[in-house]
Amino acid sequence: MLFDVDWQGGQQIRNSVLADSVVSVFILPPSMAALKQRLQGRGQDSDQVVDERMAQSRDEISHWAEYDYVLVNDDLAKAKSDLMTIIRAERLKRSRTPSLSALVQRLNAEYEDLGA
C-alpha cells in the first residue's frame, strides 16, 4: 500500500499496528521557489490557497528527520527511480522474506547429501 499523507498522517501510520511494516519517505522540493512555482503551475488553487500552502510547508518540512528516507524532487525521473530503489531494497530485506529460512535449510541438506 502507498499512502500520500502529511506528517501527521505519517506519524499516525508509524504509530499504528502497521508500524513494523511501514517504510516512510519524505519528499522535499529542491527550493521554496520551485515549490511555489509548482503549486501555482497546477492552476488548481487561488493565490490565497497557494500562499497558505507555502506557509504550511515550513512546518511540514521541519518533520523531515522523522522519516526513514528523504528524497529531493529536483528531477522527477530521478526521484521516481530513487523511490523504486527504496521499494525494491525494502522488499528484499531478510525480515520481509520469511521463505529464506526454508531455502537455507534445503541448501544445507543438499550440501550434506552431496557428502561434502
C-alpha positions as CSV (number, residue, x, y, z in Angstrom):
1,M,0.0,0.0,0.0
2,L,1.1,3.5,-0.7
3,F,-0.2,6.4,1.4
4,D,0.3,10.0,0.4
5,V,-0.2,11.8,3.7
6,D,1.1,14.9,5.6
7,W,3.5,14.5,8.5
8,Q,0.6,14.0,11.0
9,G,-0.8,11.2,8.9
10,G,2.6,9.6,8.6
11,Q,3.1,9.8,12.3
12,Q,-0.3,8.1,12.9
13,I,0.6,5.3,10.5
14,R,4.0,4.8,12.0
15,N,2.4,4.6,15.5
16,S,-0.3,2.1,14.4
17,V,-0.5,-1.6,14.2
18,L,1.2,-1.3,10.8
19,A,4.4,0.2,12.4
20,D,6.6,-2.9,11.7
21,S,5.7,-2.8,8.0
22,V,5.9,1.0,7.4
23,V,8.7,2.5,5.3
24,S,8.4,6.2,5.3
25,V,9.7,8.5,2.6
26,F,9.7,12.3,2.8
27,I,9.9,14.2,-0.4
28,L,11.5,17.7,-0.3
29,P,11.3,20.3,-3.0
30,P,14.7,21.5,-4.4
31,S,13.8,25.0,-3.2
32,M,10.9,27.1,-1.9
33,A,10.8,29.0,-5.1
34,A,10.3,25.7,-7.0
35,L,7.6,24.6,-4.6
36,K,5.7,27.8,-5.1
37,Q,6.1,27.6,-8.9
38,R,4.8,24.0,-8.9
39,L,1.8,24.9,-6.8
40,Q,1.0,27.9,-9.0
41,G,1.6,25.8,-12.1
42,R,-1.1,23.3,-11.3
43,G,-3.7,26.1,-11.8
44,Q,-6.0,24.4,-9.2
45,D,-5.7,26.8,-6.4
46,S,-6.2,30.5,-5.9
47,D,-3.2,32.7,-5.0
48,Q,-4.5,32.8,-1.4
49,V,-4.6,29.0,-1.2
50,V,-1.0,28.8,-2.7
51,D,0.1,31.3,0.0
52,E,-1.5,29.3,2.7
53,R,0.1,26.1,1.5
54,M,3.5,27.8,1.3
55,A,3.1,29.0,4.9
56,Q,2.3,25.4,6.0
57,S,5.2,24.0,4.0
58,R,7.8,25.3,6.5
59,D,6.1,23.3,9.3
60,E,5.8,20.2,7.1
61,I,9.4,20.3,6.1
62,S,10.5,20.6,9.7
63,H,9.5,16.9,10.1
64,W,11.8,15.5,7.5
65,A,14.1,13.8,10.1
66,E,11.3,11.6,11.3
67,Y,11.3,9.6,8.1
68,D,13.3,6.6,7.0
69,Y,14.3,8.1,3.7
70,V,14.3,11.6,2.3
71,L,14.2,12.4,-1.4
72,V,14.8,15.7,-3.1
73,N,12.4,16.1,-6.0
74,D,14.7,18.2,-8.2
75,D,14.4,15.8,-11.2
76,L,11.1,13.8,-11.5
77,A,12.7,10.8,-13.3
78,K,15.5,10.5,-10.7
79,A,13.1,10.9,-7.8
80,K,10.9,8.2,-9.2
81,S,13.9,5.9,-9.8
82,D,15.1,6.6,-6.2
83,L,11.7,5.7,-4.8
84,M,11.6,2.5,-6.8
85,T,15.1,1.6,-5.5
86,I,13.9,2.1,-1.9
87,I,10.8,-0.1,-2.5
88,R,13.0,-2.8,-4.1
89,A,15.5,-2.7,-1.3
90,E,12.8,-2.8,1.4
91,R,11.1,-5.8,-0.3
92,L,14.5,-7.7,-0.3
93,K,15.1,-7.2,3.4
94,R,15.7,-10.5,5.2
95,S,12.9,-9.7,7.7
96,R,10.4,-9.4,4.8
97,T,11.5,-12.7,3.1
98,P,10.4,-15.5,5.5
99,S,10.9,-18.2,2.9
100,L,14.7,-17.7,3.1
101,S,15.0,-19.9,6.2
102,A,13.5,-22.8,4.3
103,L,15.8,-22.2,1.3
104,V,18.9,-22.2,3.5
105,Q,17.8,-25.4,5.3
106,R,17.3,-27.0,1.9
107,L,20.7,-25.8,0.7
108,N,22.3,-27.2,3.8
109,A,20.5,-30.6,3.3
110,E,21.7,-30.7,-0.3
111,Y,25.2,-30.0,0.9
112,E,25.0,-32.9,3.3
113,D,23.5,-35.1,0.6
114,L,26.5,-34.4,-1.7
115,G,28.7,-35.8,1.0
116,A,30.9,-32.7,1.2
